[in-house]
Amino acid sequence: MNLQGAVTVVTGGARGIGRALAERFAAEGARAVVVADLDREGAERVAAGLGCPSPLGAGLDVTDPAAVARLVDRVEDELGPVDLWCSNAGVALGHDLGDDGDWERSFAVHVLAHVHVARALAPRMAARGRGHLLLTASAAGLLASMDSAPYSVTKHGTVALAEWLAIRWGDAGVGVSCLCPQGVRTAMTEGLGAGSSVLAAGPLLEPEAVAGAVVRGLAEGRFLILPHPEVAEFERRRAADRDRWLAGMRRARARLGG
Ligand SMILES: NC(=O)c1ccc[n+]([C@@H]2O[C@H](COP(=O)([O-])OP(=O)(O)OC[C@H]3O[C@@H](n4cnc5c(N)ncnc54)[C@H](O)[C@@H]3O)[C@@H](O)[C@H]2O)c1
């Protein structure tokens, strides 16, 4: 996909990875960059600093299907057909098994929110024969997050949904990519303690490096975008021998004092 002149939307764009994506899309020549976030003021602040021809900051709760449909309508009416929608908003909830609220919120943000976007946008993109959906999952969605079951399991849901969408809509001209970083230096990882498996997995990447990997992955038409390339090898090992992989994960957990 070509970002030059594109109409792009980034949810969770008020900070972190979403903000870096919005800034990079503007720098790559996107015509419109819509920054959508629960934090409306933050989204407007990021949009105001973008310097692309048509920046827009908008308040959005990605778990509200009517609000998602309204934003799709608004963007397409005011700015033109969406070329790229990055469904990036995420939450880090639930230590260990978490509580029911952690599961419900994580499922709503990491799975259902992407369903709302696909319902509103994929048929339109298919009718036009072009458009791209990018879902931000996590390496935890390919492997495991030892810190939080709700995060790990719902991010697996993100990956599975992205695959489903790619199978369902790929031949109709709708591109789908799934972004799976390991640790990234954002507010989400700010308070992590020494026992966190995210920090044990390796050095944190800067959000700008993740945005760079996204631009390269989109240009290459990749489904899976891995800013930490070692994740591909970890995934291969997991698939090749699940028992061995689980034993290794248990050893890693014991080393962390879990
Ligand atoms: N930081 C990491 O190490 C890391 C690693 C892998 C994947 N991710 C994923 O990357 C994405 C971005 O994370 P980040 O690190 O930039 O986190 P962040 O906490 O810095 O930013 C997340 C943004 O999402 C917004 N948001 C949360 N719930 C929302 C909702 N219901 N509607 C609209 N906006 C909402 C927040 O207001 C915030 O601005 C998330 O999906 C996260 O799970 C992060």
The ligand as a Gaussian input file, in Angstrom:
#p B3LYP/6-31G(d) Opt

LIG

0 1
 N        3.842000      -0.939000      24.450000
 C        4.087000      -2.220000      24.200000
 O        5.061000      -2.814000      24.702000
 C        3.191000      -2.985000      23.259000
 C        3.633000      -4.222000      22.780000
 C        2.816000      -4.948000      21.915000
 C        1.600000      -4.444000      21.520000
 N        1.180000      -3.221000      22.009000
 C       -0.124000      -2.757000      21.560000
 O        0.060000      -1.551000      20.841000
 C       -1.119000      -0.747000      20.924000
 C       -0.759000       0.643000      21.382000
 O       -0.188000       0.528000      22.674000
 P        0.766000       1.633000      23.324000
 O        1.921000       0.919000      23.890000
 O        0.966000       2.762000      22.390000
 O       -0.155000       2.032000      24.564000
 P       -0.586000       3.442000      25.188000
 O       -1.230000       3.080000      26.467000
 O        0.554000       4.394000      25.157000
 O       -1.676000       3.977000      24.127000
 C       -2.902000       3.351000      23.968000
 C       -3.906000       4.388000      23.522000
 O       -5.149000       3.707000      23.293000
 C       -6.178000       4.528000      23.795000
 N       -7.372000       3.718000      24.094000
 C       -7.515000       2.757000      25.030000
 N       -8.759000       2.281000      25.031000
 C       -9.442000       2.938000      24.051000
 C      -10.752000       2.896000      23.556000
 N      -11.684000       2.089000      24.101000
 N      -11.096000       3.704000      22.524000
 C      -10.172000       4.545000      21.980000
 N       -8.913000       4.647000      22.419000
 C       -8.540000       3.854000      23.445000
 C       -5.596000       5.178000      25.039000
 O       -6.328000       6.345000      25.420000
 C       -4.178000       5.468000      24.580000
 O       -4.046000       6.752000      24.025000
 C       -2.060000      -1.492000      21.883000
 O       -2.978000      -2.254000      21.140000
 C       -1.108000      -2.400000      22.649000
 O       -1.763000      -3.521000      23.187000
 C        1.942000      -2.484000      22.846000

